[in-house]
């Protein structure tokens, strides 16, 4: 009955609001765990939304997912400068959040025949967000690697670190762009193809207008 459905949604909304308020209170000063909790809550709500066939519940879940992404971005400020490259809590958190977003995308693909018009583009949006996070974490860790080299090696200057970072970013971005294009074409995923093209375009722009103007000859050769 419509009244029962309305009551269920009202109770769920109250529960979600309370849970969302409790998480930051209980996990204050534990940003990584808080972010993981929000991401897990979002996945649970998406699953329940499909299980109960409640579009409004999936809307609540999308809001919580947005909070999780904002919280993830804030975690960048708490990254420890002496952390091991690729093997650190921020990378682990990023992989965890991406994995949960992949599970959400799977739920949408599994239930694609029951989606409303407003939800048709969500799987594509999730795929774009996941890959943007992937590019970001690889770029972030590459930059961190050369920062560590600068700190631990007196002969490695700020200029050396910046030049090496710029080259590594160009290489990472172009390889990632090619991977996206290959997957997008093979799997016929339009959003991934467009993201690959966009990233490739950004990389070409960076190479010509940043790298060529600032890098020495040997780095320009690598950049090409």
Secondary structure, DSSP 8 states (H G I E B T S, - for coil): -HHHHHHHHHHHHHHHHHHHHHHHHHTTT-HHHHHHHHHHHHHHHHHHHHHTT-HHHHHHHHHHHHHHHHHHHHGGGG--TT--SSSSHHHHHHHHHHHHHHHHHHHHHHTGGG--GGGTTHHHHHHHHHHHHHHHHHHHHHHHHHHHHHHH-TTS-HHHHHHHHHHHHHHHHHHHHHHHHHHHHHTT-HHHHHHHHHHHHHHHHHIIIIIHHHS-HHHHHHH-
